[in-house]
Amino acid sequence: MIEEAPGKKIENSTSPDYGHTLTQEATKETQTNPFFKRALEKAKASLNKPTEMVSKTFASKVMTEATLPTDHDLGYKSKVGMFGGKLIREGDRLVFRMTGSISKLDKWGDKLLRTYDEHTVKEPLKLLRRSRGWALRAARPFQPKRYRGNVQEIAQNIERLNLAEYYAPVHDGIEIKKPEVFTSSPNLYDIYMSDTIGSELLDQTDRFQALKEASRYLSEVHISSGAVGEVLTNEFFFQGNENGRVSQPVLNIPDIVWNPEKYDSDRLKSTEPKATDLLDFLASVGMQEIRRSNGDLKMLDKAMEAVLKGYQNATVIRATKSLALRGRLTLPGDASSINLPPSITRKIRGFLSVHNNARLGANSTHSAILRGEIVKNITNFLGTTEPKTANENSQLQD
């Protein structure tokens, strides 16, 4: 649920025809649903452009079905996009209704593109020669670690994360039981985008204090409930805001769920999925701060320091550094930073990072430095570069 921050666009002549694949996979649906077909045609047109234009064209113009309804209560138009459904007023209720062709397309595309979000095989041909079974398993699409859930799966996430006070499942959707969270509570993404919104309330809000408060809350959620599923800047609302300082954070609808074939309830409380959440958040914050401060690395350090000081848990933070060093997340333009060999993976990295481009607001110029900045700031926070413990190694499974 995020739109791409503006950035440089690069040509990628080695990119395959992603739109052709997209259209092939959905042939049955397009034959019976003209609206779905038109959406796919738009998707194909955007996906065959340079890959860094995908998130702006595809996510913003095709997949965003609504934005937060902040106009009346907060006096500004929110930049937080709603993906996978529409916000609908039904009498006194506010419902995130997950129906329609765009919602179906979003769920299908999300599950496909997220397959490559976390990591990719560096040398697939070498792996194929060593183990054909493992190579085929690694290349299999529609098997991501996490994906946009259906109503029942999101309802389970709501219950597990102790959010039943705020959200409840209804037929074909999720009811926002406290509509004021969506209408009157500033979102962290909007706080970051305040320079483009023109709101005195947002302009006066200390984004670094907001980051620390959000990450403190994330740490509490991890301790009580386990990993969330996706943690970007748009996942946090603040129900309190006084003199530029926010308080009482609460999560957005937890619509991204963990694949139950890979993560059971016990594993969701282990180190690796929590580190995945934290790495998500650091990458999202990093991209937003680079945009907001025009690439000022001192401000980027300040933002990451705020996140790490708020989160505190050294075990998870150390594991986050390990994931970053091993190549997560899949980002555009970062092949050199992870010593990616000249393989097919390197040639199609533009495609493999398409989804992270969209959800993180990434581009290759910024991504090239982001991983190193995350590792550097974690190292500085921990005050040491000692290796992971044996216990942590056992939990960091791909």
Secondary structure, DSSP 4 states (H G I P E B T S, - for coil): ---PPP------TT---HHHHHHHHTHHHHHH-HHHHHHHHHHHHHHTS-GGGHIIIIIIIII--EE---HHHHSS----EE-SSEEEEETTEEEEE--SHHHHHHHHHHHHHGGGTS---S-HHHHHHH-HHHHHHHH-SS--SEEE--HHHHHHHHHHTT-TTTEEEETTEEEESSTHHHHHS-BHHHHHTHHHH--HHHHTS-HHHHHHHHHHHHHHHHHHH---S---GGGEEEEEEETTEEEEEEE----EEE-TTT--TTGGGSHHHHHHHHHHHHHHHHHHHHHHTTT-HHHHHHHHHHHHHHH--HHHHHHHHHHHHTT-S--TT-TGGGT--SSHHHHTHHHHTHHHHHHHT--HHHHHHHHHHHHHHHHHHHT--PPPPHHHHHH---
